[in-house]
Structure formats: structure tokens, C-alpha cells
Amino acid sequence: MPFASVWVDDGLIRTFTGVVTTDELIAAVKETSSGAQFESLRYIVNDFSGIDEVQFDNDAFTQVVAQQLAMSARRGDPLLFAIVAASEYDDELRDYVTRVAQLGLPWTINVFHTTDEARDWVSRA
């Protein structure tokens, strides 16, 4: 898997590497929602700054949406969702974030250029 997850206090820092596909996003969402700390989770930082390529399949996006809707329904509480993007993938990741935001999930989503910016945001929110 081209991602590593580290649970910290009330948050999750997930770092993606290599080529990131929709299947990896689905696996990441499933891993998060099945984790023991999921119920107390306040934020997720998805760090895409070290990736080589993004391969998001629009058809498979429906599966990601289904997973995120199920995750949201199970939690009930709002969630902070930070995306850290390498500048060359800003457009693709912003498109993904926009599409997720349009789902009406009770999450606050933001895109950053560094992990430090994302961590600062979740610590202040």
C-alpha cells in the first residue's frame, strides 16, 4: 500500500507515496473507519506531498463516495479533513476535495501545501 497511517491523540496523519489510485483511497477510508480510534477521531490529515502520480478513476469515485458516506453516518460528529498537496497535483486534489465537499458531509475540508500548515489548522480549529 502506498500509504502509512499514524494515529495521534484525536487525529490521524496519513502519508501517501508513489502512485495513488482510487483503490488506495478506498483502502485508506476502510482502514480509518475500522480503526479502534475511529469513534474519537477529530481530524484526518492526508499528506499527498510526496506522491509521484495521481490516478483517480471517475467511475471508482462512486465507491469512494459510498465509503465516505458510510463513514460519516457511523460517526455523526463533524470531522476536520486536511489535504496536503504537492503543487503539481493541486488541481486534481482540489477537484477531489470539491466533489467530496458537494456530498454534504459534516466535514470541514481544506487544502494545504505543507503538513505543518495542515497540523496548525487542525490544532486551532
N, C-alpha and C positions, 0 to 999 in steps of 0.2 A: 504494500500500500504506500502510495506516495504522500502520506500524511502521518503526523505524530500528534497525539493528544496528551496534554498535561493539565490535570485538574488542579486548580489553585483556589483555596478558600471557597468563595462562592462563584467561581468562574471557571472557564475552560479556555485554554490557549491551544489552538490547533494550527500546526505549521504544515503547509503543503509544499512539496518539492516535485521536480521533474515535470512530466506531462500530466495535467489534471483533466480528468474527463468527468462527465456527468455521473458515471458509475461510482467514481471516487466520492463525489458529493453525496450520493445516496448512501454509500457505506459510512461516511462520516456522520450523517444525520442519524442513521440507525444506531451507530455506536454511542452517540451522545444520548439519545433517548432511552437506551437500555442501561446506561451507567447508573450506579448506585447514587451518585451525587445529583442526578438529574432534577429531582424534586426541589433541591435548594439552589439550583443554578440561577444566577442573576444576570450573567453575561457570557457571551462567546466572542472570542477574537479569532477570526480566520485569517491567518497570515499567508498570503499568496505572493509575498515579495521575492521569494527565491525560486519561483517556478520557471520552467523552460518554455512551456506552451499551455494554452487553454484549448480544450476540445469539448465545448458544450454542445450537445446534441439537442436541438429544439424538441424533437419528439420525446426524448427521455426526460426533458424538463418537467413533463407532466408527472413523472414518478417522483422527482424531487419535490414538487409541489405537494403531492399526496403525503409524502413523508413529513414535510414541514407542517401541513395542516393537522396531521395526527399528533405531531409533537406539541403543537400549540394547544390543541384541545385537551391533551393529557395534563399539561402544565396549568393552564388557566391564567397564571400570573404573567405580567409583561416581562420581556427579556430584552436586554441590550445586545445588539448584534453588530460587531465591528469587523470591517473588511480591510485588510492591509493589502494594497495592490502595488505591484511593480508598475511603473509608469507606462510601459508598453502594453499593459493589459487593462488599463483604466477603463477604456470604452467597453470591453467585453464584460468586465466585472460590474461596472456601473449599470449596464443593461440587465445583468442578472439581478442586481440589487433592486432596480426599478421594478422588474417583473415580480420579485418576491414581495416588495412593498405594496404592490397593487392587489395582493391577495387579501389584504385587510387583517393580517395577523397583528396581534397586540404587541408588536416588537418595535423598538426604535432601532433603525438601521443607519449606519454611517460608514463612509469610505475614507481611509487614511493612507498616507504614503509611508508611514513608519509604525512599527509596533509600539514604540514609546508614545506616539500621539494617540494610538488606539487605547493603550493602557491608561493614559492620563484621562481620556474621555470617560472610560467606564468607571474609573475611580471617583470622578467628580459627579457623575450622574446619579 
